[in-house]
Amino acid sequence: MKKMIRQKIDAAVSTIIAQKTDQPTTAAFSFDQIIVEEPKDPSHGHLATNAALTLAKSLGQKPRVLADQILAALSDPEGYIESTQVAGPGFINFRLSGQWWAQALAGVIAAGQDFGRVQSSGRKVQVEYVSANPTGPLHVGHGRGAALGDSLARILAYAGDEVSREYYINDAGRQMRTLGASVLARLNQLQGSTEPFPIDYYQGGYIIDLAQELLSNSDIPPEGFATMAEEERVAWLSQWAGARILSGIKQDLVTFRASQEDWFSERSLYEKGLVEEALATLRKSDRLYEKDGALWFRSEALGDDKDRVLIKRDGQKTYLAADVAYHQNKFERGYDLVVDVWGADHHGYIPRMKAVAEALGYDRSQLAVVLVQLVRLLRQGKVVPMSTRAGEFVTLREIVNEVGVDAARFMFLTRSHESSLDFDLEVAKAQNRDNPVYYVQYVCARIFSLLQKGQPTVGTVDLTLLTEPEEVDLVRHLTGFPETVAAAARRLEPHLLTGWLTNSARLFHQYYGRHQIIVDQNPALAKARLALVGAIRQVTVIGLELVGVSAPERM
């Protein structure tokens, strides 16, 4: 809709400028200044433009006079424009004809399951998401990050990018040793030790489960495990338990339809010497210096609030050192855009990683960070208490088992990732309009039932019969789907799609409640309405697929 009007406006403006060659200031005019948008007040028409206002100064004319000239030069042989109006200081309002809406709907139907899809842009994009430490199962907060990251990957691919999904496994460092020590402490308790369990160890019941698994399966511990030194046992247990937990994480992500193709081990950065290579890159560009026995990164000069330590005075490398190496490796793999989906507690980490990208010789814009705010779980209106430190949390698996994958994914994406989210378990299970995913999925099921009575071929349908205001609103909404997909990809905001789907469901339910679809006394109108609702289901299915939710035929 906007593209069609914009093309006509640009052509009319070009004609006027060509006739005003005596005006030297027209060379400074840019077509990028012209905006075509939907007016806030529907009574003003379907679209409005500021073309006359932006060009008036260059041509030395009053905007309203110039607006009349633009309309006079406007070509519309197709009859797509029903009426025009010059309003206010010189805005031009357009109301589109039934011919346009019929043509637009036919285009939606003809595009089928590729409506809104963009052909390959050649851009390579990596989306890294979840990346939870393999020291415990995924919890509800990880679920929001998983839904967001996977949906972003789906949307970017639909918008023309070549997308890879990755999970960064934090399998090195202090947290892995703590995991091994935690399992060993529980194992000792199960074997009769009365030593209190350290408060800084992992407290969750899954640690006890791992220890019990070791006791019940004599084939698991390696030969000589009982006679090993404590640090040897801790090291072995950290690797064994980490692998067991990671296996569960992978299975949870598969069930949640959010699995990644690539799994990158932090430990491999050290084993392959990639950390040293990254530090050498920074040394070459004079981004490192030594002070107080430590190695520092000059990040303050690149936008961080202070310089950062990469190697401590005791020789231990910081988490940042590994992240430098990991991101250098990402960029060396040829990605034009790297998207990191992190938890809200990483907010202060963004400036230093932007600094890292620049220091490594890449454009800062090649790194995009999406922060996922916290999830508050509600049951019957009351907050479900959770504390990761105390080992009290609700796992993603528990959420999926209770409300299902569809409800969980859709609920996680109903709000911007920049806002905290209240996840009401009772709402997610309800089979009524209060449940947003049920409200949308019911559109698919209801329309599927209607189409069983006959789905017309587009060429045999007179779509100009769709003149009711609700029908025009539906077609208008459908034609905005490609723009919504493009915006979601550009802004990295999947919630734009769940918002579009919810509005689509609202428009359909209103239409269905006010108008009969199968009009027996008017077969031609019945065909047109079936074509319209078929298009609604068609695009709703695409939208649900992009957020990883199923489109049922029956409910």
C-alpha positions in Angstrom: 0.0 0.0 0.0 2.7 2.5 1.0 5.0 1.4 -1.8 2.3 1.9 -4.4 1.4 5.4 -3.3 5.1 6.3 -2.8 5.9 5.3 -6.4 3.1 7.5 -7.7 4.1 10.5 -5.5 7.8 10.2 -6.5 6.8 10.1 -10.2 4.6 13.2 -9.7 7.3 15.1 -7.8 9.9 14.2 -10.5 7.6 15.7 -13.2 7.1 18.9 -11.2 10.9 19.3 -10.6 11.6 18.7 -14.3 9.3 21.6 -15.1 11.0 23.9 -12.6 14.6 23.8 -14.0 14.9 27.5 -13.3 14.9 26.8 -9.6 18.5 26.1 -8.6 17.6 25.0 -5.1 15.8 21.9 -6.3 19.2 20.2 -6.5 19.3 20.2 -2.7 16.0 18.3 -2.5 16.1 14.7 -1.4 13.3 12.1 -2.0 14.3 10.6 1.3 12.6 13.5 3.0 9.2 12.3 1.7 7.3 10.3 4.2 4.2 8.2 3.4 2.4 6.9 6.5 -0.9 5.9 7.9 -2.7 8.9 9.6 -3.4 8.5 13.3 -7.0 9.5 12.6 -8.7 7.0 10.3 -11.1 9.7 9.1 -8.2 11.3 7.2 -8.0 8.4 4.9 -5.7 5.4 4.4 -2.4 7.2 3.8 -0.9 10.6 4.1 2.3 12.3 2.8 4.3 15.3 3.6 5.7 15.6 0.0 4.4 19.1 -0.6 5.8 20.4 2.7 9.3 19.0 2.1 9.5 20.3 -1.5 7.9 23.7 -1.0 11.0 25.6 0.2 13.1 24.2 -2.7 10.5 25.4 -5.2 9.7 28.6 -3.4 6.0 27.8 -3.3 3.3 27.5 -0.7 2.8 23.9 0.4 -0.9 23.8 -0.3 -0.4 25.2 -3.8 2.3 22.6 -4.4 0.1 19.9 -3.0 -2.5 20.7 -5.7 0.2 20.5 -8.3 1.4 17.1 -7.1 -2.2 15.8 -7.3 -2.6 17.2 -10.8 0.6 15.4 -11.9 -0.4 12.1 -10.1 -1.0 9.3 -12.5 -3.5 6.6 -11.5 -4.7 4.7 -14.6 -5.5 1.6 -12.4 -8.1 3.4 -10.4 -6.4 2.6 -7.1 -7.0 6.0 -5.5 -10.6 6.7 -4.6 -10.2 10.2 -3.3 -7.6 12.7 -2.2 -7.6 15.7 0.1 -5.1 18.5 0.9 -5.3 19.1 4.6 -3.7 21.3 7.2 -0.5 23.2 6.1 -0.1 21.0 3.0 -0.5 17.3 3.9 -2.0 15.1 1.2 -4.4 12.4 2.3 -5.4 9.4 0.2 -8.3 7.1 0.4 -7.8 3.9 -1.7 -10.5 2.3 -3.8 -12.1 -1.1 -3.7 -10.1 -2.0 -6.9 -6.9 -1.5 -4.9 -8.0 -3.6 -2.0 -9.1 -6.4 -4.3 -5.8 -6.3 -6.2 -3.9 -6.3 -2.9 -5.8 -9.3 -1.5 -5.3 -11.2 -4.7 -1.5 -10.5 -4.3 -1.5 -11.9 -0.8 -3.3 -15.0 -1.9 -1.1 -15.5 -4.9 2.1 -15.3 -2.8 1.0 -18.2 -0.7 3.3 -19.3 2.1 6.0 -17.0 0.8 4.0 -13.8 1.5 6.4 -11.3 3.0 9.5 -13.4 2.4 12.6 -11.6 1.1 15.0 -13.3 -1.3 18.5 -13.9 0.0 20.3 -10.7 0.9 23.7 -12.4 1.0 24.2 -11.2 4.6 25.5 -13.8 7.0 24.1 -13.5 10.5 24.8 -15.5 13.7 22.3 -15.5 16.6 23.8 -16.8 19.9 21.2 -17.4 22.6 20.6 -19.1 25.9 24.3 -20.1 26.5 23.5 -20.9 30.1 26.3 -22.5 32.2 26.0 -26.3 32.1 25.8 -26.2 35.9 22.0 -26.6 36.2 18.9 -27.1 34.2 17.3 -24.3 32.1 14.9 -22.2 34.1 11.9 -20.0 33.1 14.2 -17.0 32.4 16.3 -19.1 30.0 13.0 -20.0 28.3 12.3 -16.4 27.4 15.8 -16.0 25.9 15.3 -19.3 24.0 12.0 -18.1 22.5 13.4 -14.7 21.6 16.7 -16.0 20.1 15.0 -18.8 18.0 12.3 -16.4 16.8 14.9 -13.8 15.8 16.7 -16.5 13.8 13.5 -17.5 12.0 12.5 -13.9 11.3 15.9 -12.9 10.0 16.0 -15.9 7.7 12.5 -15.0 6.4 13.8 -11.5 5.8 16.5 -12.7 3.5 19.5 -13.4 5.8 21.6 -16.5 6.0 21.3 -17.4 9.7 23.2 -19.6 12.0 22.2 -20.4 15.6 24.8 -21.0 18.3 25.1 -21.9 22.0 28.2 -20.9 23.8 29.0 -23.5 26.4 30.6 -22.0 29.5 32.5 -25.2 30.4 35.7 -23.6 31.8 36.4 -21.7 34.9 35.4 -21.5 38.5 31.7 -22.4 38.0 32.6 -25.8 36.6 34.9 -26.6 39.5 32.1 -25.6 41.8 29.8 -28.0 40.0 32.2 -30.9 40.5 32.8 -30.0 44.1 29.0 -29.7 44.7 28.4 -33.2 43.3 31.3 -34.6 45.4 29.9 -33.1 48.6 26.5 -34.6 48.0 28.0 -37.9 47.1 30.0 -37.9 50.4 26.8 -37.0 52.3 24.9 -39.9 50.7 27.8 -42.2 51.8 27.5 -41.0 55.4 29.5 -37.8 55.7 28.1 -35.3 58.2 30.0 -32.4 56.8 27.6 -29.4 56.2 27.0 -28.6 52.5 28.8 -25.3 51.7 26.6 -22.3 51.1 28.4 -21.2 48.0 27.9 -24.6 46.3 25.0 -25.3 43.9 22.0 -26.0 46.1 19.5 -27.4 43.7 18.0 -30.9 44.1 19.5 -31.9 40.7 22.9 -32.1 42.4 21.5 -34.8 44.7 20.0 -36.6 41.7 23.4 -36.6 40.0 25.1 -37.9 43.1 22.5 -40.7 43.4 23.0 -41.6 39.8 26.6 -42.1 40.5 25.9 -44.4 43.5 23.3 -46.4 41.7 25.5 -47.1 38.6 28.8 -48.6 39.4 29.8 -48.4 35.7 29.9 -44.6 35.7 32.9 -43.6 38.0 36.3 -44.4 36.3 38.5 -47.1 37.7 40.3 -45.9 40.8 37.9 -43.0 41.4 37.7 -43.7 45.2 41.5 -43.5 45.6 41.9 -40.3 43.5 43.0 -37.1 45.1 40.1 -34.7 45.9 41.0 -32.3 43.1 41.1 -35.2 40.6 37.7 -36.3 41.6 36.3 -32.8 41.4 37.8 -32.4 37.9 36.3 -35.6 36.7 32.9 -34.9 38.3 32.8 -31.4 36.8 33.2 -32.8 33.3 30.8 -35.7 33.9 28.1 -33.7 35.6 28.5 -30.8 33.0 28.0 -33.3 30.2 24.9 -34.8 31.8 23.4 -31.3 32.4 24.2 -30.2 28.9 22.5 -33.2 27.5 19.3 -32.3 29.3 19.6 -28.7 28.1 19.9 -29.8 24.5 16.8 -32.0 24.9 14.8 -29.2 26.5 15.7 -26.9 23.6 14.7 -29.5 21.0 11.3 -29.9 22.8 11.0 -26.1 23.0 11.7 -25.8 19.2 14.6 -23.6 20.0 17.7 -25.8 19.4 20.9 -24.6 17.9 23.0 -26.1 15.1 26.3 -25.1 16.6 27.6 -25.7 20.1 30.8 -23.8 20.9 32.9 -24.8 23.9 34.6 -22.1 26.0 37.2 -24.7 26.9 38.2 -25.1 23.3 39.3 -21.4 23.2 42.1 -22.3 25.6 42.9 -25.8 24.2 43.3 -24.3 20.6 45.2 -21.3 21.7 42.5 -18.9 20.5 42.7 -16.7 23.6 46.4 -16.1 23.0 45.7 -15.3 19.4 43.1 -12.7 20.3 45.4 -11.1 22.8 48.1 -10.9 20.1 45.6 -9.2 17.8 45.0 -6.5 20.5 48.7 -6.1 21.1 49.4 -5.4 17.5 46.9 -2.6 17.5 48.3 -1.2 20.8 45.2 -1.9 22.8 46.9 -3.6 25.7 49.1 -2.3 28.5 50.5 -3.7 31.8 49.9 -2.1 35.2 50.2 -3.4 38.7 51.3 -6.8 37.4 48.1 -7.3 35.3 47.4 -7.0 31.6 44.8 -4.3 30.7 42.6 -3.6 27.7 42.3 0.1 26.7 38.5 -0.1 26.5 37.7 3.4 28.0 39.0 5.1 24.9 36.6 3.0 22.9 33.4 4.0 24.8 33.6 1.8 28.0 33.4 3.5 31.4 36.9 2.2 32.3 39.8 0.0 31.1 39.4 -3.7 31.8 41.7 -6.4 33.1 42.3 -9.4 30.8 45.0 -11.2 32.8 45.1 -10.8 36.6 48.4 -10.4 38.5 48.2 -14.1 39.4 48.2 -15.1 35.8 44.5 -16.1 35.6 42.6 -14.9 32.6 39.3 -13.1 33.1 36.0 -13.9 31.5 36.5 -11.0 29.2 39.7 -12.5 27.8 37.7 -15.6 26.7 34.9 -13.3 25.3 37.5 -11.4 23.2 38.7 -14.7 21.7 35.2 -16.0 21.1 34.0 -12.9 19.3 37.2 -12.7 17.2 36.4 -16.3 16.2 32.8 -15.3 15.3 33.9 -12.5 13.1 36.6 -14.6 11.5 33.9 -17.1 10.5 32.6 -14.4 8.1 29.5 -13.2 9.9 28.3 -9.7 8.8 26.2 -9.4 11.9 26.6 -11.1 15.3 23.6 -11.1 17.6 24.1 -11.9 21.2 21.0 -12.6 23.3 22.0 -12.0 27.0 20.2 -11.7 30.3 19.4 -8.3 31.8 22.3 -8.5 34.3 24.7 -8.1 31.4 23.7 -4.5 30.7 27.1 -3.1 31.7 28.9 -5.6 29.5 27.7 -4.1 26.2 30.0 -1.1 26.0 33.1 -3.3 26.6 32.1 -5.8 24.0 31.4 -3.0 21.5 34.9 -1.8 22.3 36.2 -5.3 21.8 34.6 -5.5 18.3 36.2 -2.2 17.3 39.6 -3.1 18.8 39.6 -6.3 16.8 39.2 -4.3 13.6 35.5 -4.7 13.0 32.6 -2.2 12.8 30.8 -1.8 16.2 27.5 -2.2 14.3 28.5 -5.7 13.4 27.8 -6.7 17.0 24.2 -6.4 18.3 23.3 -7.2 21.9 19.7 -8.0 22.9 19.1 -8.0 26.6 16.2 -10.1 27.9 14.5 -8.7 31.0 13.3 -10.8 33.9 10.3 -13.1 34.0 8.0 -13.1 37.0 6.0 -16.3 37.3 2.4 -16.0 38.6 0.0 -18.7 39.7 -3.5 -17.7 40.6 -2.4 -14.1 40.7 0.4 -14.8 43.2 4.1 -14.6 42.5 5.9 -18.0 42.5 9.1 -17.4 44.6 12.3 -18.3 42.9 15.9 -18.0 43.9 18.7 -19.5 41.8 21.2 -19.1 44.6 19.0 -21.2 46.9 18.3 -23.7 44.2 14.6 -22.8 44.2 13.5 -22.1 40.6 11.0 -23.3 38.1 12.6 -25.1 35.2 11.7 -24.6 31.5 10.8 -28.3 31.4 8.2 -27.8 34.1 6.7 -24.8 32.3 6.4 -26.7 29.1 4.9 -29.8 30.8 2.3 -27.6 32.4 1.2 -25.1 29.7 2.7 -26.6 26.5 5.3 -25.3 24.0 2.9 -23.1 22.0 1.6 -21.2 25.0 5.0 -20.8 26.6 6.7 -19.5 23.5 3.8 -17.1 22.6 3.6 -15.8 26.2 7.3 -15.1 26.3 7.1 -13.0 23.2 4.0 -11.0 24.0 6.1 -8.1 25.3 9.3 -6.4 24.2 12.4 -8.1 25.5 13.3 -4.7 27.1 10.3 -5.0 29.5 9.9 -7.4 32.4 7.3 -10.0 31.8 4.6 -11.5 34.1 3.9 -15.0 33.0 0.6 -16.1 34.4 0.3 -19.9 34.4 -3.5 -19.9 34.7 -3.8 -17.5 31.7 -1.5 -19.7 29.6 -3.6 -22.8 30.3 -7.0 -21.1 29.7 -9.0 -21.9 26.6 -10.6 -18.5 26.1 -9.7 -15.1 24.7 -7.8 -14.2 27.8 -5.1 -16.6 26.6 -3.3 -14.8 23.7 -2.1 -17.9 21.9 -5.5 -19.6 22.2 -7.1 -16.4 20.8 -4.8 -16.5 17.7 -4.8 -20.3 17.2 -8.6 -20.4 17.3 -8.6 -18.2 14.2 -6.7 -20.9 12.3 -9.1 -23.7 13.5 -12.3 -21.7 12.9 -11.2 -20.7 9.3 -10.1 -24.3 8.6 -13.6 -25.4 9.4 -15.1 -22.8 7.1 -12.8 -23.7 4.3 -14.0 -27.3 4.4 -17.2 -26.1 2.9 -15.4 -24.9 -0.2 -12.2 -22.9 -0.9 -12.6 -20.9 -4.1 -9.9 -20.4 -6.7 -8.8 -16.8 -6.8 -9.4 -16.4 -10.6 -13.1 -17.3 -10.1 -13.7 -14.8 -7.3 -14.8 -11.1 -7.5 -12.9 -9.6 -4.7 -14.3 -6.1 -5.3 -17.4 -7.4 -3.5 -15.6 -7.1 -0.2 -16.7 -3.5 0.6 -17.7 -3.8 4.3 -15.4 -1.6 6.6 -14.3 -4.7 8.5 -13.3 -6.4 5.2 -11.2 -3.4 4.2 -9.6 -3.3 7.6 -8.7 -7.0 7.3 -7.1 -6.6 3.9 -5.3 -3.4 5.1 -4.0 -5.4 8.0 -2.8 -8.3 5.9 -0.9 -6.1 3.5 1.0 -4.7 6.4 2.5 -8.1 7.3 5.6 -7.8 5.1 6.4 -4.4 6.7 5.9 -5.9 10.2 8.3 -8.8 9.4 10.9 -6.3 8.0 10.6 -4.1 11.1 10.9 -7.1 13.5 14.1 -8.2 11.6 15.6 -4.7 11.5 14.8 -3.9 15.1 15.4 -7.4 16.4 12.0 -7.4 18.1 9.9 -10.6 17.6 7.1 -9.2 19.8 6.1 -7.0 16.8 4.9 -10.3 15.2 2.9 -11.5 18.2 1.3 -8.1 18.4 0.4 -8.3 14.7 -1.1 -11.8 15.2 -3.1 -10.6 18.2 -4.5 -7.7 16.2 -5.3 -9.9 13.3 -7.2 -12.3 15.5 -9.2 -9.3 17.0 -10.1 -8.0 13.5 -11.2 -11.5 12.4 -13.3 -12.3 15.5 -15.0 -8.9 15.1 -15.7 -9.6 11.4 -16.9 -13.1 12.0 -19.2 -11.9 14.8 -20.8 -9.2 12.5 -21.0 -10.9 9.1 -22.1 -14.2 7.7 -19.2 -15.8 5.7 -21.2 -18.4 3.8 -23.9 -16.3 2.3 -26.3 -18.8 0.7 -28.4 -16.2 -1.1 -25.3 -14.6 -2.7 -22.7 -17.3 -3.8 -20.4 -14.7 -5.4 -20.1 -12.8 -2.1 -19.6 -16.1 -0.2 -16.7 -17.0 -2.5 -15.1 -13.6 -1.9 -15.5 -13.9 1.9 -14.1 -17.4 1.9 -11.1 -16.1 -0.1 -10.6 -13.3 2.4 -10.7 -15.6 5.5 -8.5 -18.1 3.7 -5.9 -15.4 3.3 -6.2 -14.5 7.0 -5.4 -18.1 7.9 -2.6 -18.2 5.3 -0.8 -15.3 6.8 -1.6 -16.2 10.4 0.1 -19.6 9.8 3.2 -17.8 8.5 3.3 -15.5 11.5 2.9 -18.3 13.9 5.7 -20.3 12.3 8.0 -17.3 12.6 7.5 -17.3 16.4 7.7 -21.1 16.6 4.0 -21.7 17.4 1.8 -24.3 15.7 -1.3 -23.5 13.6 -3.9 -26.2 14.5 -6.7 -27.2 12.2 -9.0 -28.2 15.1 -9.2 -27.1 18.7 
